[in-house]
Amino acid sequence: MTPALLAFACLIAVTLGYVVVCAAQPFATCRTCHGIGHQLTTDRNGRPKRGKPCRRCKTTGLRIRTGRRLLNAWQRTYRNGTR
């Protein structure tokens, strides 16, 4: 097996794996708040306390994956084009 063919096979395997992950679990944790839903701050004694709500995920702690966003856009375009 040539190196180019092996690289192509690995790329296909990774892509199909990501498609399966996007279909099975379309949401991932928010990168800003790490799935908590709000920023953590500390009080004067150094204990963690709840801060402002996360603006990126709107306090859900979840974000939609990029692959799922692309799939939803493709499905919406296809559905609007076949009406």
PDB file of N, CA, C and O in Angstrom:
ATOM      1  N   MET A   1       0.852  -1.170   0.000  1.00  0.00           N
ATOM      2  CA  MET A   1       0.000   0.000   0.000  1.00  0.00           C
ATOM      3  C   MET A   1       0.899   1.235   0.000  1.00  0.00           C
ATOM      4  O   MET A   1       1.805   1.354   0.825  1.00  0.00           O
ATOM      5  N   THR A   2       0.645   2.131  -0.913  1.00  0.00           N
ATOM      6  CA  THR A   2       1.473   3.330  -1.007  1.00  0.00           C
ATOM      7  C   THR A   2       1.119   4.300   0.116  1.00  0.00           C
ATOM      8  O   THR A   2       0.021   4.237   0.668  1.00  0.00           O
ATOM      9  N   PRO A   3       2.040   5.194   0.456  1.00  0.00           N
ATOM     10  CA  PRO A   3       1.768   6.154   1.533  1.00  0.00           C
ATOM     11  C   PRO A   3       0.583   7.085   1.222  1.00  0.00           C
ATOM     12  O   PRO A   3      -0.166   7.455   2.125  1.00  0.00           O
ATOM     13  N   ALA A   4       0.419   7.456  -0.031  1.00  0.00           N
ATOM     14  CA  ALA A   4      -0.693   8.335  -0.396  1.00  0.00           C
ATOM     15  C   ALA A   4      -2.028   7.618  -0.214  1.00  0.00           C
ATOM     16  O   ALA A   4      -2.993   8.205   0.276  1.00  0.00           O
ATOM     17  N   LEU A   5      -2.078   6.362  -0.606  1.00  0.00           N
ATOM     18  CA  LEU A   5      -3.306   5.587  -0.447  1.00  0.00           C
ATOM     19  C   LEU A   5      -3.619   5.343   1.027  1.00  0.00           C
ATOM     20  O   LEU A   5      -4.780   5.374   1.434  1.00  0.00           O
ATOM     21  N   LEU A   6      -2.585   5.102   1.820  1.00  0.00           N
ATOM     22  CA  LEU A   6      -2.767   4.920   3.248  1.00  0.00           C
ATOM     23  C   LEU A   6      -3.266   6.211   3.905  1.00  0.00           C
ATOM     24  O   LEU A   6      -4.141   6.164   4.770  1.00  0.00           O
ATOM     25  N   ALA A   7      -2.720   7.352   3.505  1.00  0.00           N
ATOM     26  CA  ALA A   7      -3.171   8.640   4.044  1.00  0.00           C
ATOM     27  C   ALA A   7      -4.615   8.907   3.654  1.00  0.00           C
ATOM     28  O   ALA A   7      -5.392   9.414   4.462  1.00  0.00           O
ATOM     29  N   PHE A   8      -4.977   8.572   2.430  1.00  0.00           N
ATOM     30  CA  PHE A   8      -6.351   8.764   1.973  1.00  0.00           C
ATOM     31  C   PHE A   8      -7.317   7.871   2.751  1.00  0.00           C
ATOM     32  O   PHE A   8      -8.411   8.307   3.111  1.00  0.00           O
ATOM     33  N   ALA A   9      -6.923   6.637   3.010  1.00  0.00           N
ATOM     34  CA  ALA A   9      -7.773   5.720   3.775  1.00  0.00           C
ATOM     35  C   ALA A   9      -7.956   6.216   5.214  1.00  0.00           C
ATOM     36  O   ALA A   9      -9.049   6.123   5.774  1.00  0.00           O
ATOM     37  N   CYS A  10      -6.886   6.740   5.802  1.00  0.00           N
ATOM     38  CA  CYS A  10      -6.995   7.292   7.159  1.00  0.00           C
ATOM     39  C   CYS A  10      -7.898   8.516   7.179  1.00  0.00           C
ATOM     40  O   CYS A  10      -8.676   8.691   8.117  1.00  0.00           O
ATOM     41  N   LEU A  11      -7.809   9.358   6.172  1.00  0.00           N
ATOM     42  CA  LEU A  11      -8.653  10.543   6.079  1.00  0.00           C
ATOM     43  C   LEU A  11     -10.125  10.166   5.952  1.00  0.00           C
ATOM     44  O   LEU A  11     -10.985  10.790   6.573  1.00  0.00           O
ATOM     45  N   ILE A  12     -10.412   9.156   5.154  1.00  0.00           N
ATOM     46  CA  ILE A  12     -11.789   8.679   4.999  1.00  0.00           C
ATOM     47  C   ILE A  12     -12.302   8.101   6.316  1.00  0.00           C
ATOM     48  O   ILE A  12     -13.453   8.335   6.684  1.00  0.00           O
ATOM     49  N   ALA A  13     -11.468   7.352   7.024  1.00  0.00           N
ATOM     50  CA  ALA A  13     -11.877   6.750   8.295  1.00  0.00           C
ATOM     51  C   ALA A  13     -12.168   7.830   9.346  1.00  0.00           C
ATOM     52  O   ALA A  13     -13.146   7.722  10.086  1.00  0.00           O
ATOM     53  N   VAL A  14     -11.337   8.854   9.413  1.00  0.00           N
ATOM     54  CA  VAL A  14     -11.551   9.938  10.370  1.00  0.00           C
ATOM     55  C   VAL A  14     -12.814  10.713  10.029  1.00  0.00           C
ATOM     56  O   VAL A  14     -13.581  11.074  10.921  1.00  0.00           O
ATOM     57  N   THR A  15     -13.034  10.970   8.750  1.00  0.00           N
ATOM     58  CA  THR A  15     -14.229  11.702   8.314  1.00  0.00           C
ATOM     59  C   THR A  15     -15.496  10.928   8.633  1.00  0.00           C
ATOM     60  O   THR A  15     -16.459  11.499   9.145  1.00  0.00           O
ATOM     61  N   LEU A  16     -15.506   9.638   8.339  1.00  0.00           N
ATOM     62  CA  LEU A  16     -16.682   8.829   8.644  1.00  0.00           C
ATOM     63  C   LEU A  16     -16.909   8.726  10.151  1.00  0.00           C
ATOM     64  O   LEU A  16     -18.054   8.694  10.603  1.00  0.00           O
ATOM     65  N   GLY A  17     -15.841   8.673  10.924  1.00  0.00           N
ATOM     66  CA  GLY A  17     -15.968   8.659  12.374  1.00  0.00           C
ATOM     67  C   GLY A  17     -16.586   9.948  12.892  1.00  0.00           C
ATOM     68  O   GLY A  17     -17.419   9.917  13.797  1.00  0.00           O
ATOM     69  N   TYR A  18     -16.184  11.088  12.322  1.00  0.00           N
ATOM     70  CA  TYR A  18     -16.749  12.376  12.737  1.00  0.00           C
ATOM     71  C   TYR A  18     -18.216  12.479  12.348  1.00  0.00           C
ATOM     72  O   TYR A  18     -19.013  13.044  13.098  1.00  0.00           O
ATOM     73  N   VAL A  19     -18.582  11.949  11.203  1.00  0.00           N
ATOM     74  CA  VAL A  19     -19.992  11.956  10.773  1.00  0.00           C
ATOM     75  C   VAL A  19     -20.832  11.136  11.748  1.00  0.00           C
ATOM     76  O   VAL A  19     -21.940  11.538  12.102  1.00  0.00           O
ATOM     77  N   VAL A  20     -20.318  10.008  12.178  1.00  0.00           N
ATOM     78  CA  VAL A  20     -21.045   9.175  13.143  1.00  0.00           C
ATOM     79  C   VAL A  20     -21.190   9.910  14.478  1.00  0.00           C
ATOM     80  O   VAL A  20     -22.253   9.859  15.096  1.00  0.00           O
ATOM     81  N   VAL A  21     -20.142  10.585  14.926  1.00  0.00           N
ATOM     82  CA  VAL A  21     -20.211  11.336  16.180  1.00  0.00           C
ATOM     83  C   VAL A  21     -21.230  12.472  16.064  1.00  0.00           C
ATOM     84  O   VAL A  21     -22.002  12.707  16.993  1.00  0.00           O
ATOM     85  N   CYS A  22     -21.234  13.178  14.925  1.00  0.00           N
ATOM     86  CA  CYS A  22     -22.192  14.276  14.726  1.00  0.00           C
ATOM     87  C   CYS A  22     -23.627  13.766  14.690  1.00  0.00           C
ATOM     88  O   CYS A  22     -24.537  14.458  15.145  1.00  0.00           O
ATOM     89  N   ALA A  23     -23.838  12.584  14.163  1.00  0.00           N
ATOM     90  CA  ALA A  23     -25.191  12.033  14.114  1.00  0.00           C
ATOM     91  C   ALA A  23     -25.629  11.529  15.484  1.00  0.00           C
ATOM     92  O   ALA A  23     -26.786  11.702  15.868  1.00  0.00           O
ATOM     93  N   ALA A  24     -24.722  10.912  16.217  1.00  0.00           N
ATOM     94  CA  ALA A  24     -25.078  10.331  17.511  1.00  0.00           C
ATOM     95  C   ALA A  24     -25.152  11.375  18.621  1.00  0.00           C
ATOM     96  O   ALA A  24     -26.020  11.295  19.491  1.00  0.00           O
ATOM     97  N   GLN A  25     -24.254  12.344  18.596  1.00  0.00           N
ATOM     98  CA  GLN A  25     -24.204  13.361  19.652  1.00  0.00           C
ATOM     99  C   GLN A  25     -23.959  14.717  18.991  1.00  0.00           C
ATOM    100  O   GLN A  25     -22.810  15.143  18.873  1.00  0.00           O
ATOM    101  N   PRO A  26     -25.032  15.406  18.555  1.00  0.00           N
ATOM    102  CA  PRO A  26     -24.864  16.644  17.800  1.00  0.00           C
ATOM    103  C   PRO A  26     -24.367  17.820  18.635  1.00  0.00           C
ATOM    104  O   PRO A  26     -23.885  18.804  18.073  1.00  0.00           O
ATOM    105  N   PHE A  27     -24.470  17.746  19.953  1.00  0.00           N
ATOM    106  CA  PHE A  27     -24.037  18.852  20.790  1.00  0.00           C
ATOM    107  C   PHE A  27     -22.790  18.470  21.562  1.00  0.00           C
ATOM    108  O   PHE A  27     -22.629  17.322  21.977  1.00  0.00           O
ATOM    109  N   ALA A  28     -21.900  19.453  21.753  1.00  0.00           N
ATOM    110  CA  ALA A  28     -20.689  19.274  22.548  1.00  0.00           C
ATOM    111  C   ALA A  28     -20.668  20.353  23.621  1.00  0.00           C
ATOM    112  O   ALA A  28     -21.483  21.274  23.592  1.00  0.00           O
ATOM    113  N   THR A  29     -19.745  20.244  24.563  1.00  0.00           N
ATOM    114  CA  THR A  29     -19.675  21.251  25.610  1.00  0.00           C
ATOM    115  C   THR A  29     -19.151  22.562  25.043  1.00  0.00           C
ATOM    116  O   THR A  29     -18.361  22.579  24.099  1.00  0.00           O
ATOM    117  N   CYS A  30     -19.598  23.642  25.628  1.00  0.00           N
ATOM    118  CA  CYS A  30     -19.189  24.983  25.212  1.00  0.00           C
ATOM    119  C   CYS A  30     -17.705  25.171  25.504  1.00  0.00           C
ATOM    120  O   CYS A  30     -17.220  24.757  26.557  1.00  0.00           O
ATOM    121  N   ARG A  31     -16.988  25.789  24.579  1.00  0.00           N
ATOM    122  CA  ARG A  31     -15.556  25.989  24.775  1.00  0.00           C
ATOM    123  C   ARG A  31     -15.250  27.129  25.733  1.00  0.00           C
ATOM    124  O   ARG A  31     -14.181  27.163  26.342  1.00  0.00           O
ATOM    125  N   THR A  32     -16.177  28.052  25.865  1.00  0.00           N
ATOM    126  CA  THR A  32     -15.937  29.199  26.730  1.00  0.00           C
ATOM    127  C   THR A  32     -16.146  28.857  28.199  1.00  0.00           C
ATOM    128  O   THR A  32     -15.289  29.143  29.036  1.00  0.00           O
ATOM    129  N   CYS A  33     -17.281  28.246  28.511  1.00  0.00           N
ATOM    130  CA  CYS A  33     -17.604  27.959  29.917  1.00  0.00           C
ATOM    131  C   CYS A  33     -17.334  26.504  30.296  1.00  0.00           C
ATOM    132  O   CYS A  33     -17.549  26.124  31.447  1.00  0.00           O
ATOM    133  N   HIS A  34     -16.872  25.691  29.362  1.00  0.00           N
ATOM    134  CA  HIS A  34     -16.545  24.281  29.588  1.00  0.00           C
ATOM    135  C   HIS A  34     -17.755  23.478  30.065  1.00  0.00           C
ATOM    136  O   HIS A  34     -17.610  22.547  30.857  1.00  0.00           O
ATOM    137  N   GLY A  35     -18.954  23.838  29.581  1.00  0.00           N
ATOM    138  CA  GLY A  35     -20.153  23.075  29.879  1.00  0.00           C
ATOM    139  C   GLY A  35     -20.850  23.459  31.165  1.00  0.00           C
ATOM    140  O   GLY A  35     -21.841  22.830  31.533  1.00  0.00           O
ATOM    141  N   ILE A  36     -20.369  24.462  31.852  1.00  0.00           N
ATOM    142  CA  ILE A  36     -20.988  24.862  33.113  1.00  0.00           C
ATOM    143  C   ILE A  36     -22.185  25.772  32.861  1.00  0.00           C
ATOM    144  O   ILE A  36     -23.185  25.680  33.573  1.00  0.00           O
ATOM    145  N   GLY A  37     -22.103  26.639  31.869  1.00  0.00           N
ATOM    146  CA  GLY A  37     -23.204  27.548  31.546  1.00  0.00           C
ATOM    147  C   GLY A  37     -22.984  28.955  32.044  1.00  0.00           C
ATOM    148  O   GLY A  37     -23.751  29.860  31.716  1.00  0.00           O
ATOM    149  N   HIS A  38     -21.942  29.150  32.835  1.00  0.00           N
ATOM    150  CA  HIS A  38     -21.615  30.482  33.324  1.00  0.00           C
ATOM    151  C   HIS A  38     -20.121  30.550  33.613  1.00  0.00           C
ATOM    152  O   HIS A  38     -19.452  29.526  33.756  1.00  0.00           O
ATOM    153  N   GLN A  39     -19.618  31.756  33.695  1.00  0.00           N
ATOM    154  CA  GLN A  39     -18.212  31.944  34.018  1.00  0.00           C
ATOM    155  C   GLN A  39     -18.015  31.744  35.515  1.00  0.00           C
ATOM    156  O   GLN A  39     -18.889  32.099  36.306  1.00  0.00           O
ATOM    157  N   LEU A  40     -16.902  31.190  35.904  1.00  0.00           N
ATOM    158  CA  LEU A  40     -16.589  31.043  37.318  1.00  0.00           C
ATOM    159  C   LEU A  40     -15.708  32.203  37.757  1.00  0.00           C
ATOM    160  O   LEU A  40     -14.740  32.554  37.083  1.00  0.00           O
ATOM    161  N   THR A  41     -16.051  32.785  38.883  1.00  0.00           N
ATOM    162  CA  THR A  41     -15.211  33.806  39.498  1.00  0.00           C
ATOM    163  C   THR A  41     -14.911  33.351  40.921  1.00  0.00           C
ATOM    164  O   THR A  41     -15.445  32.344  41.385  1.00  0.00           O
ATOM    165  N   THR A  42     -14.072  34.084  41.594  1.00  0.00           N
ATOM    166  CA  THR A  42     -13.763  33.749  42.975  1.00  0.00           C
ATOM    167  C   THR A  42     -14.130  34.923  43.877  1.00  0.00           C
ATOM    168  O   THR A  42     -14.058  36.084  43.474  1.00  0.00           O
ATOM    169  N   ASP A  43     -14.521  34.596  45.092  1.00  0.00           N
ATOM    170  CA  ASP A  43     -14.795  35.667  46.046  1.00  0.00           C
ATOM    171  C   ASP A  43     -13.471  36.092  46.703  1.00  0.00           C
ATOM    172  O   ASP A  43     -12.401  35.629  46.308  1.00  0.00           O
ATOM    173  N   ARG A  44     -13.550  36.951  47.681  1.00  0.00           N
ATOM    174  CA  ARG A  44     -12.333  37.480  48.301  1.00  0.00           C
ATOM    175  C   ARG A  44     -11.523  36.408  49.026  1.00  0.00           C
ATOM    176  O   ARG A  44     -10.313  36.552  49.201  1.00  0.00           O
ATOM    177  N   ASN A  45     -12.181  35.351  49.442  1.00  0.00           N
ATOM    178  CA  ASN A  45     -11.477  34.275  50.138  1.00  0.00           C
ATOM    179  C   ASN A  45     -10.890  33.239  49.190  1.00  0.00           C
ATOM    180  O   ASN A  45     -10.218  32.308  49.634  1.00  0.00           O
ATOM    181  N   GLY A  46     -11.134  33.388  47.893  1.00  0.00           N
ATOM    182  CA  GLY A  46     -10.581  32.462  46.907  1.00  0.00           C
ATOM    183  C   GLY A  46     -11.481  31.298  46.571  1.00  0.00           C
ATOM    184  O   GLY A  46     -11.091  30.419  45.802  1.00  0.00           O
ATOM    185  N   ARG A  47     -12.691  31.271  47.136  1.00  0.00           N
ATOM    186  CA  ARG A  47     -13.630  30.196  46.822  1.00  0.00           C
ATOM    187  C   ARG A  47     -14.327  30.489  45.505  1.00  0.00           C
ATOM    188  O   ARG A  47     -14.683  31.637  45.238  1.00  0.00           O
ATOM    189  N   PRO A  48     -14.529  29.467  44.675  1.00  0.00           N
ATOM    190  CA  PRO A  48     -15.221  29.705  43.399  1.00  0.00           C
ATOM    191  C   PRO A  48     -16.687  30.055  43.622  1.00  0.00           C
ATOM    192  O   PRO A  48     -17.347  29.498  44.499  1.00  0.00           O
ATOM    193  N   LYS A  49     -17.180  30.983  42.818  1.00  0.00           N
ATOM    194  CA  LYS A  49     -18.595  31.329  42.871  1.00  0.00           C
ATOM    195  C   LYS A  49     -19.087  31.575  41.461  1.00  0.00           C
ATOM    196  O   LYS A  49     -18.300  31.788  40.539  1.00  0.00           O
ATOM    197  N   ARG A  50     -20.374  31.545  41.312  1.00  0.00           N
ATOM    198  CA  ARG A  50     -20.979  31.680  40.003  1.00  0.00           C
ATOM    199  C   ARG A  50     -20.834  33.112  39.519  1.00  0.00           C
ATOM    200  O   ARG A  50     -21.099  34.062  40.255  1.00  0.00           O
ATOM    201  N   GLY A  51     -20.406  33.255  38.264  1.00  0.00           N
ATOM    202  CA  GLY A  51     -20.235  34.574  37.680  1.00  0.00           C
ATOM    203  C   GLY A  51     -21.336  34.876  36.677  1.00  0.00           C
ATOM    204  O   GLY A  51     -22.482  34.462  36.846  1.00  0.00           O
ATOM    205  N   LYS A  52     -20.973  35.596  35.642  1.00  0.00           N
ATOM    206  CA  LYS A  52     -21.945  35.988  34.613  1.00  0.00           C
ATOM    207  C   LYS A  52     -22.370  34.778  33.778  1.00  0.00           C
ATOM    208  O   LYS A  52     -21.611  33.818  33.643  1.00  0.00           O
ATOM    209  N   PRO A  53     -23.584  34.823  33.216  1.00  0.00           N
ATOM    210  CA  PRO A  53     -23.992  33.757  32.296  1.00  0.00           C
ATOM    211  C   PRO A  53     -23.134  33.782  31.026  1.00  0.00           C
ATOM    212  O   PRO A  53     -22.714  34.846  30.570  1.00  0.00           O
ATOM    213  N   CYS A  54     -22.890  32.630  30.481  1.00  0.00           N
ATOM    214  CA  CYS A  54     -22.083  32.526  29.263  1.00  0.00           C
ATOM    215  C   CYS A  54     -22.881  33.061  28.080  1.00  0.00           C
ATOM    216  O   CYS A  54     -24.011  32.638  27.839  1.00  0.00           O
ATOM    217  N   ARG A  55     -22.284  33.993  27.346  1.00  0.00           N
ATOM    218  CA  ARG A  55     -22.975  34.572  26.194  1.00  0.00           C
ATOM    219  C   ARG A  55     -22.909  33.662  24.978  1.00  0.00           C
ATOM    220  O   ARG A  55     -23.785  33.720  24.116  1.00  0.00           O
ATOM    221  N   ARG A  56     -21.897  32.835  24.898  1.00  0.00           N
ATOM    222  CA  ARG A  56     -21.724  31.997  23.713  1.00  0.00           C
ATOM    223  C   ARG A  56     -22.763  30.881  23.627  1.00  0.00           C
ATOM    224  O   ARG A  56     -23.294  30.608  22.551  1.00  0.00           O
ATOM    225  N   CYS A  57     -23.054  30.238  24.757  1.00  0.00           N
ATOM    226  CA  CYS A  57     -23.999  29.120  24.742  1.00  0.00           C
ATOM    227  C   CYS A  57     -25.345  29.485  25.362  1.00  0.00           C
ATOM    228  O   CYS A  57     -26.240  28.643  25.432  1.00  0.00           O
ATOM    229  N   LYS A  58     -25.497  30.727  25.811  1.00  0.00           N
ATOM    230  CA  LYS A  58     -26.737  31.204  26.420  1.00  0.00           C
ATOM    231  C   LYS A  58     -27.136  30.341  27.619  1.00  0.00           C
ATOM    232  O   LYS A  58     -28.291  29.935  27.746  1.00  0.00           O
ATOM    233  N   THR A  59     -26.184  30.073  28.478  1.00  0.00           N
ATOM    234  CA  THR A  59     -26.296  29.326  29.739  1.00  0.00           C
ATOM    235  C   THR A  59     -26.774  27.883  29.587  1.00  0.00           C
ATOM    236  O   THR A  59     -27.245  27.303  30.565  1.00  0.00           O
ATOM    237  N   THR A  60     -26.674  27.294  28.423  1.00  0.00           N
ATOM    238  CA  THR A  60     -27.012  25.881  28.290  1.00  0.00           C
ATOM    239  C   THR A  60     -25.806  24.991  28.544  1.00  0.00           C
ATOM    240  O   THR A  60     -25.959  23.845  28.965  1.00  0.00           O
ATOM    241  N   GLY A  61     -24.609  25.509  28.291  1.00  0.00           N
ATOM    242  CA  GLY A  61     -23.400  24.713  28.439  1.00  0.00           C
ATOM    243  C   GLY A  61     -23.106  23.859  27.227  1.00  0.00           C
ATOM    244  O   GLY A  61     -22.144  23.090  27.230  1.00  0.00           O
ATOM    245  N   LEU A  62     -23.926  23.981  26.181  1.00  0.00           N
ATOM    246  CA  LEU A  62     -23.760  23.164  24.981  1.00  0.00           C
ATOM    247  C   LEU A  62     -23.592  24.032  23.752  1.00  0.00           C
ATOM    248  O   LEU A  62     -24.060  25.170  23.709  1.00  0.00           O
ATOM    249  N   ARG A  63     -22.923  23.487  22.759  1.00  0.00           N
ATOM    250  CA  ARG A  63     -22.810  24.138  21.461  1.00  0.00           C
ATOM    251  C   ARG A  63     -23.058  23.080  20.395  1.00  0.00           C
ATOM    252  O   ARG A  63     -22.851  21.891  20.640  1.00  0.00           O
ATOM    253  N   ILE A  64     -23.494  23.499  19.228  1.00  0.00           N
ATOM    254  CA  ILE A  64     -23.726  22.547  18.139  1.00  0.00           C
ATOM    255  C   ILE A  64     -22.401  22.329  17.408  1.00  0.00           C
ATOM    256  O   ILE A  64     -21.660  23.278  17.154  1.00  0.00           O
ATOM    257  N   ARG A  65     -22.121  21.103  17.083  1.00  0.00           N
ATOM    258  CA  ARG A  65     -20.869  20.781  16.397  1.00  0.00           C
ATOM    259  C   ARG A  65     -20.856  21.362  14.993  1.00  0.00           C
ATOM    260  O   ARG A  65     -21.911  21.558  14.390  1.00  0.00           O
ATOM    261  N   THR A  66     -19.666  21.639  14.470  1.00  0.00           N
ATOM    262  CA  THR A  66     -19.515  22.231  13.144  1.00  0.00           C
ATOM    263  C   THR A  66     -20.064  21.304  12.066  1.00  0.00           C
ATOM    264  O   THR A  66     -20.746  21.756  11.146  1.00  0.00           O
ATOM    265  N   GLY A  67     -19.776  20.028  12.172  1.00  0.00           N
ATOM    266  CA  GLY A  67     -20.276  19.076  11.178  1.00  0.00           C
ATOM    267  C   GLY A  67     -21.788  18.997  11.184  1.00  0.00           C
ATOM    268  O   GLY A  67     -22.406  18.889  10.124  1.00  0.00           O
ATOM    269  N   ARG A  68     -22.395  19.049  12.359  1.00  0.00           N
ATOM    270  CA  ARG A  68     -23.852  19.021  12.446  1.00  0.00           C
ATOM    271  C   ARG A  68     -24.450  20.295  11.878  1.00  0.00           C
ATOM    272  O   ARG A  68     -25.508  20.260  11.249  1.00  0.00           O
ATOM    273  N   ARG A  69     -23.771  21.438  12.097  1.00  0.00           N
ATOM    274  CA  ARG A  69     -24.237  22.702  11.537  1.00  0.00           C
ATOM    275  C   ARG A  69     -24.226  22.658  10.004  1.00  0.00           C
ATOM    276  O   ARG A  69     -25.148  23.148   9.351  1.00  0.00           O
ATOM    277  N   LEU A  70     -23.172  22.065   9.446  1.00  0.00           N
ATOM    278  CA  LEU A  70     -23.096  21.924   7.985  1.00  0.00           C
ATOM    279  C   LEU A  70     -24.171  20.973   7.466  1.00  0.00           C
ATOM    280  O   LEU A  70     -24.782  21.235   6.430  1.00  0.00           O
ATOM    281  N   LEU A  71     -24.405  19.873   8.179  1.00  0.00           N
ATOM    282  CA  LEU A  71     -25.442  18.931   7.778  1.00  0.00           C
ATOM    283  C   LEU A  71     -26.821  19.584   7.820  1.00  0.00           C
ATOM    284  O   LEU A  71     -27.623  19.394   6.905  1.00  0.00           O
ATOM    285  N   ASN A  72     -27.105  20.352   8.875  1.00  0.00           N
ATOM    286  CA  ASN A  72     -28.389  21.048   8.970  1.00  0.00           C
ATOM    287  C   ASN A  72     -28.568  22.059   7.839  1.00  0.00           C
ATOM    288  O   ASN A  72     -29.660  22.184   7.285  1.00  0.00           O
ATOM    289  N   ALA A  73     -27.494  22.785   7.494  1.00  0.00           N
ATOM    290  CA  ALA A  73     -27.572  23.752   6.399  1.00  0.00           C
ATOM    291  C   ALA A  73     -27.832  23.053   5.069  1.00  0.00           C
ATOM    292  O   ALA A  73     -28.623  23.533   4.256  1.00  0.00           O
ATOM    293  N   TRP A  74     -27.164  21.912   4.845  1.00  0.00           N
ATOM    294  CA  TRP A  74     -27.366  21.164   3.606  1.00  0.00           C
ATOM    295  C   TRP A  74     -28.799  20.630   3.528  1.00  0.00           C
ATOM    296  O   TRP A  74     -29.432  20.706   2.475  1.00  0.00           O
ATOM    297  N   GLN A  75     -29.308  20.095   4.632  1.00  0.00           N
ATOM    298  CA  GLN A  75     -30.677  19.577   4.644  1.00  0.00           C
ATOM    299  C   GLN A  75     -31.697  20.690   4.422  1.00  0.00           C
ATOM    300  O   GLN A  75     -32.684  20.492   3.714  1.00  0.00           O
ATOM    301  N   ARG A  76     -31.466  21.856   5.020  1.00  0.00           N
ATOM    302  CA  ARG A  76     -32.378  22.984   4.844  1.00  0.00           C
ATOM    303  C   ARG A  76     -32.385  23.442   3.386  1.00  0.00           C
ATOM    304  O   ARG A  76     -33.449  23.714   2.831  1.00  0.00           O
ATOM    305  N   THR A  77     -31.210  23.530   2.762  1.00  0.00           N
ATOM    306  CA  THR A  77     -31.118  23.934   1.365  1.00  0.00           C
ATOM    307  C   THR A  77     -31.805  22.915   0.452  1.00  0.00           C
ATOM    308  O   THR A  77     -32.531  23.294  -0.466  1.00  0.00           O
ATOM    309  N   TYR A  78     -31.579  21.644   0.701  1.00  0.00           N
ATOM    310  CA  TYR A  78     -32.203  20.595  -0.101  1.00  0.00           C
ATOM    311  C   TYR A  78     -33.717  20.613   0.044  1.00  0.00           C
ATOM    312  O   TYR A  78     -34.441  20.480  -0.943  1.00  0.00           O
ATOM    313  N   ARG A  79     -34.192  20.776   1.266  1.00  0.00           N
ATOM    314  CA  ARG A  79     -35.632  20.800   1.520  1.00  0.00           C
ATOM    315  C   ARG A  79     -36.286  22.014   0.854  1.00  0.00           C
ATOM    316  O   ARG A  79     -37.373  21.894   0.290  1.00  0.00           O
ATOM    317  N   ASN A  80     -35.640  23.176   0.914  1.00  0.00           N
ATOM    318  CA  ASN A  80     -36.212  24.373   0.283  1.00  0.00           C
ATOM    319  C   ASN A  80     -36.144  24.300  -1.240  1.00  0.00           C
ATOM    320  O   ASN A  80     -36.968  24.903  -1.927  1.00  0.00           O
ATOM    321  N   GLY A  81     -35.172  23.568  -1.767  1.00  0.00           N
ATOM    322  CA  GLY A  81     -35.039  23.457  -3.215  1.00  0.00           C
ATOM    323  C   GLY A  81     -35.991  22.456  -3.840  1.00  0.00           C
ATOM    324  O   GLY A  81     -36.241  22.519  -5.044  1.00  0.00           O
ATOM    325  N   THR A  82     -36.527  21.539  -3.059  1.00  0.00           N
ATOM    326  CA  THR A  82     -37.412  20.516  -3.622  1.00  0.00           C
ATOM    327  C   THR A  82     -38.897  20.827  -3.389  1.00  0.00           C
ATOM    328  O   THR A  82     -39.756  20.014  -3.728  1.00  0.00           O
ATOM    329  N   ARG A  83     -39.196  21.960  -2.831  1.00  0.00           N
ATOM    330  CA  ARG A  83     -40.599  22.312  -2.590  1.00  0.00           C
ATOM    331  C   ARG A  83     -41.234  22.868  -3.820  1.00  0.00           C
ATOM    332  O   ARG A  83     -42.414  23.218  -3.800  1.00  0.00           O
TER     333      ARG A  83
END
